[in-house]
């Protein structure tokens, strides 16, 4: 069978002079639609291949995310519930302390310090040491020292614990030990600096170290940020020191 090529410009049925673009429905839009359909088909094929390859993994990831969110919500609920329970136990321990049942209160605070939520554990350790101070000062000082050395307790709590230990030692401890404990807390950037200075002044005076006592009372009196009551006590102590010098 011989093939005959159509003359230039002839379109099948012999329509000469007709071009592809002049035939109805075969213009540029038709061609663009064809390419668009091809592109969509290619995209669908690619998406199908990706789904076949990674679909199970994607489903597993989605399930894992849902489970993780649910677990986190459950943990938050459990923490809130435990915090409420610990709060009630803490209030009960405080009531025991206020009614003079120090040993029972100490045991209650000790339990919270071990089993309670993070915030209550720290508060319970402070209160436990305070209750111990009613019956056993040495044990209370040790409890405060442990808290002061606990890096997880926060700077404010650690400084407070060190100052509380200083209160218990000021009447019996040597000035050298008090200075080692409290002098780092006397800087201008420390929260409990005024109390630490006052304890050091009192300890130095009781130990007979007049120069050190004058140093600390002078620091309190000249510091414009010193609380008025602290300044008043420092002035009284300064007068006692001056009277002792005259005698």
C-alpha positions as a printed Julia matrix, in Angstrom:
247×3 Matrix{Float64}:
   0.0    0.0     0.0
   1.39   3.29   -1.08
   1.29   6.25    1.23
   0.62   9.58   -0.32
   1.79  12.66    1.49
  -0.68  15.49    1.46
   0.46  18.62   -0.22
   1.55  21.48    1.98
  -1.46  23.17    3.52
  -3.92  20.35    2.7
  -5.84  18.93    5.69
  -7.07  15.34    5.23
 -10.29  15.8     3.31
  -8.57  18.08    0.88
  -9.28  21.32    2.63
  -6.46  23.46    1.36
  -5.3   26.52    3.19
  -6.59  25.23    6.52
  -4.2   25.3     9.51
  -4.35  23.42   12.83
  -5.27  26.54   14.71
  -8.1   27.4    12.28
  -9.93  24.09   12.79
 -12.7   24.35   15.41
 -11.6   23.01   18.85
  -7.96  22.59   17.9
  -6.64  25.97   18.99
  -3.94  26.85   21.62
  -6.4   26.34   24.52
  -7.05  22.77   23.41
  -3.34  22.03   23.34
  -2.86  23.63   26.8
  -5.68  21.49   28.19
  -4.02  18.39   26.87
  -0.72  19.3    28.56
  -2.55  20.1    31.8
  -4.26  16.71   31.8
  -0.94  15.02   31.17
   0.65  16.95   34.04
  -2.2   16.01   36.39
  -1.92  12.39   35.38
   1.83  12.46   36.04
   1.27  14.08   39.44
  -1.36  11.5    40.37
   0.98   8.74   39.36
   3.81  10.22   41.43
   1.53  10.7    44.46
   0.34   7.12   44.16
   3.91   5.86   44.09
   4.8    8.02   47.12
   1.76   6.78   49.01
   2.52   3.17   48.15
   6.06   3.7    49.4
   5.54   5.9    52.45
   1.82   5.62   53.24
   2.2    3.21   56.12
   4.98   5.3    57.61
   2.85   8.46   57.4
  -0.06   6.71   59.11
   2.27   5.46   61.84
   3.66   8.98   62.39
   0.14  10.43   62.67
  -0.85   7.75   65.17
   2.33   8.38   67.17
   1.57  12.12   67.31
  -1.99  11.48   68.49
  -0.78   9.04   71.15
   1.94  11.47   72.31
  -0.54  14.36   72.64
  -2.95  12.12   74.55
  -0.18  10.94   76.85
   0.94  14.53   77.53
  -2.61  15.59   78.35
  -2.93  12.62   80.66
   0.35  13.51   82.35
  -0.78  17.11   82.86
  -4.04  15.88   84.43
  -2.13  13.5    86.69
   0.29  16.27   87.76
  -2.59  18.62   88.55
  -4.31  15.91   90.57
  -1.14  15.08   92.46
  -0.41  18.77   93.12
  -3.89  19.16   94.6
  -3.41  16.15   96.84
   0.04  17.38   97.92
  -1.37  20.83   98.65
  -4.0   19.37  100.95
  -1.36  17.28  102.73
   0.86  20.35  103.1
  -1.97  22.36  104.66
  -2.6   19.55  107.1
   1.09  19.5   108.06
   1.03  23.27  108.61
  -2.0   22.85  110.88
  -0.11  20.25  112.91
   2.81  22.64  113.3
   0.57  25.51  114.36
  -1.03  23.38  117.06
   2.34  22.43  118.51
   2.45  18.87  117.18
   6.0   19.3   115.9
   7.0   15.67  115.55
   3.85  14.83  113.6
   4.33  17.92  111.46
   7.97  17.02  110.85
   6.97  13.53  109.68
   4.27  14.97  107.41
   6.66  17.49  105.84
   9.31  14.76  105.42
   6.81  12.64  103.49
   5.92  15.55  101.22
   9.63  16.29  100.69
  10.0   12.74   99.38
   6.72  12.04   97.58
   5.24  15.45   96.76
   5.38  17.49   93.58
   8.49  19.56   92.82
   7.35  22.91   94.26
   5.91  21.4    97.43
   8.99  19.23   97.97
  11.18  22.32   98.37
   8.71  24.07  100.69
   8.33  20.89  102.72
  12.1   20.62  103.2
  12.17  24.15  104.6
   9.27  23.46  106.93
  10.69  20.1   107.96
  13.93  21.8   109.02
  11.94  24.45  110.9
  10.05  21.75  112.82
  13.3   19.92  113.58
  14.64  23.15  115.08
  12.0   22.86  117.8
  13.42  19.57  119.06
  16.89  19.01  117.55
  18.91  22.04  116.44
  21.84  19.99  115.12
  19.53  17.96  112.89
  17.8   21.15  111.75
  21.12  22.79  110.84
  22.06  19.7   108.86
  18.71  19.79  107.04
  19.22  23.47  106.17
  22.76  22.76  105.02
  21.54  19.99  102.73
  18.98  22.33  101.22
  21.54  25.12  100.84
  23.76  22.72   98.91
  20.93  21.51   96.65
  21.59  23.08   93.25
  18.11  22.13   92.09
  16.39  24.15   94.81
  17.06  27.59   93.29
  19.26  30.44   94.55
  16.61  32.1    96.71
  15.74  28.92   98.6
  19.41  28.0    99.01
  20.27  31.43  100.43
  17.26  31.32  102.75
  18.32  27.89  104.03
  21.84  29.17  104.72
  20.48  32.16  106.64
  18.12  29.94  108.65
  21.05  27.74  109.62
  22.89  30.9   110.68
  20.03  31.85  112.99
  20.37  28.5   114.75
  24.15  28.83  115.07
  24.49  32.46  116.08
  24.31  31.77  119.82
  26.71  28.83  119.92
  28.77  28.74  116.73
  32.16  30.46  116.48
  32.39  33.63  114.43
  34.83  31.99  112.03
  32.2   29.41  111.07
  29.46  32.03  110.8
  31.67  34.1   108.53
  32.36  31.13  106.28
  28.67  30.41  106.02
  27.22  33.89  105.68
  29.8   36.27  104.24
  29.05  35.09  100.67
  25.47  36.25  101.24
  26.35  39.82  102.22
  27.0   41.16   98.72
  24.83  43.96   97.38
  23.17  41.58   94.91
  22.06  39.04   97.52
  18.44  38.94   98.66
  19.09  38.2   102.33
  22.19  40.4   102.68
  20.74  42.55  105.47
  19.93  39.55  107.66
  23.29  37.94  106.93
  25.13  41.15  107.93
  23.14  41.44  111.14
  23.86  37.84  112.11
  27.56  38.34  111.45
  27.62  41.54  113.51
  25.93  39.77  116.43
  28.18  36.73  116.15
  31.32  38.85  116.04
  30.2   40.82  119.07
  29.42  37.65  121.04
  32.8   36.2   120.08
  34.58  39.36  121.24
  35.72  40.39  117.77
  34.99  44.1   118.14
  36.54  45.16  114.85
  34.42  42.69  112.88
  31.32  43.73  114.82
  31.99  47.39  113.97
  32.52  46.47  110.33
  29.16  44.77  109.98
  27.14  47.26  112.03
  28.71  50.1   110.06
  27.77  48.41  106.8
  24.17  48.06  107.96
  23.87  51.63  109.21
  25.38  53.24  106.12
  23.44  51.16  103.6
  20.4   53.25  102.55
  18.58  50.06  101.57
  18.82  48.5   105.02
  15.35  47.93  106.56
  14.63  50.38  109.35
  14.26  47.71  112.04
  17.58  46.15  111.05
  19.27  49.56  111.12
  17.79  50.29  114.54
  19.17  47.05  115.97
  22.55  47.72  114.39
  22.63  51.18  115.99
  21.84  49.66  119.4
  24.6   47.11  118.95
  26.97  49.84  117.83
  26.24  51.76  121.02
  26.9   48.64  123.09
  30.22  48.19  121.34
  31.11  51.84  121.95
  30.17  51.52  125.61
  32.34  48.45  125.91
  35.28  50.34  124.42
  34.85  53.11  127.01
  34.64  50.62  129.85
